[in-house]
Amino acid sequence: MLIGSSVNYSHGVSDPIPELSLLAEKYEVWLHVDACIGGFLLAYYKKLGHPVIDFDFNLTGVSSLSVDLHKYAFTPKGASVILYRDKQLRKYQYYTCTNWSGYPVVNTTIQSTKSGGPLAACWATFKYIGDDGYKKLAETIWHAKQEITQHFTMLDDLYILGDPEASLLAIGSDTIDIFQLADEMKKSGWYIQVQPGDSKTQPSIHLTITPVNRIDDFFQGLKEAINQVKSHPRKSLKHDVSSLLKDTDITNETMATLLHAAGVKADGSLPSEMASINELLHLLPHEITSEAFLYITNELFTPNKTFTKGIE
């Protein structure tokens, strides 16, 4: 099986679906397109006449395609769909069982017993917004993306990573602390998601564009936050992390030390500023950060949790 995204979440860019389609046909393998966050919007971009690279069943090598309707169709969660090129492919999704003492079982989804509420709400949303309504929403998002992209070209310290196709942007920098920038924006009422990256992927901040925007206000706040970061840089944790990584075994005590260094309190509460935690996620190997999340989650659901007991 081959799998490609159109678009991916982190950077808003598509895998080369036309090329993957050719490979799928050549080697007679299944190609699934994850269009969960981009597919619905890209389809309406195409209806509006904007250039969109084919990612759907117009490519003969595409066997299936998934779409999350709660994203850019704006429906309640619980009504995502998977589409198949034909019913012969779809039948492999179904489960049947007749060799037991009860009634014949036919499950069309993994969930089996499924509430009809989200499906009804999805249908109602579709009927209320309608095709013309979705065209208007898509056009609003498209114009907002053009305006936001233009604003970023005028900033010296930030730039868009890649060539995003739908409505998701990843913003990087070579001159300022992205993690601290997100904290400064939060202080002025703007929440921007941090993507910590790792040793091979640069950190970035993530924007999801919707039909409702305050673009001028956002960029005014962003410029003020950039100035604050440049004039009052924070202390990095690189030295602390390097010394801790000399130990090959990461114990609960080591994990607690790392969390304490990042500002996590003994009662498990997070610091108001998350830059140090995001920097840890960027600096540490994946096996350690995965273990850290397991540790935090396990402690979070434990009575009388003590994340950094004995340290603070």
HUCORVEN-V20914 format. One record per backbone hydrogen bond with DSSP energy under -0.5 kcal/mol. NH is the residue of the N-H (numbers start at 1). CO is the residue of the C=O. Records with the same first field share a line. If there is no record, write none. Layout:
NH: CO, CO
This chain:
2: 30
4: 32
6: 7, 34
8: 13
12: 8
15: 5
17: 15
20: 16
21: 17
22: 18
23: 19
24: 20
25: 21
26: 22
27: 23
28: 24
29: 24
32: 2, 30
33: 64
34: 4, 32
35: 33, 66
39: 35
40: 35
42: 38
43: 39
44: 40
45: 41
46: 42
47: 43
48: 44
49: 46
50: 45
59: 56
60: 58
62: 59
63: 31
64: 31
65: 83
66: 33
67: 81
68: 36
69: 67
71: 68
73: 69
74: 71
75: 69
81: 67
83: 65
85: 63
89: 86
90: 86
91: 87
92: 89
93: 90
94: 90, 91
95: 107
97: 105
100: 98
105: 97
107: 95
108: 106
112: 109
113: 111
120: 116
121: 117
122: 118
123: 119
124: 120
125: 121
126: 122
127: 123
128: 124
129: 125
130: 126
133: 129
134: 130
135: 131
136: 132
137: 133
138: 134
139: 135
140: 136
141: 137
142: 138
143: 139
144: 140
145: 141
146: 142
147: 143
148: 144
149: 145
150: 146
151: 147
152: 148
153: 149
154: 150, 151
155: 152
159: 172
161: 170
165: 12
166: 12
169: 207
171: 205
172: 159
175: 157
178: 176
181: 177
182: 178
183: 179
184: 180
185: 181
186: 182
187: 183
188: 184, 185
189: 186
190: 185
191: 189
192: 190
193: 206
195: 204
196: 194
198: 201
204: 195
205: 171
206: 193
207: 169
209: 167, 207
213: 211
218: 214
219: 215
220: 216
221: 217
222: 218
223: 219
224: 220
225: 221
226: 222
227: 223
228: 224
229: 225
230: 226
231: 227
232: 228
241: 237
242: 238
243: 239
244: 240
245: 241
246: 243
247: 244
248: 246
250: 248
251: 249
255: 251
256: 252
257: 253
258: 254
259: 255
260: 256
261: 257
262: 258
263: 260
264: 259
265: 269
268: 265
274: 272
278: 274
279: 275
280: 276
281: 277
282: 278
283: 279
284: 280
288: 285
289: 285
290: 286
291: 287
292: 288
293: 289
294: 290
295: 291
296: 292
297: 293
298: 294
299: 295
300: 296
301: 297
302: 299
305: 302
307: 266
309: 306
311: 308
312: 308
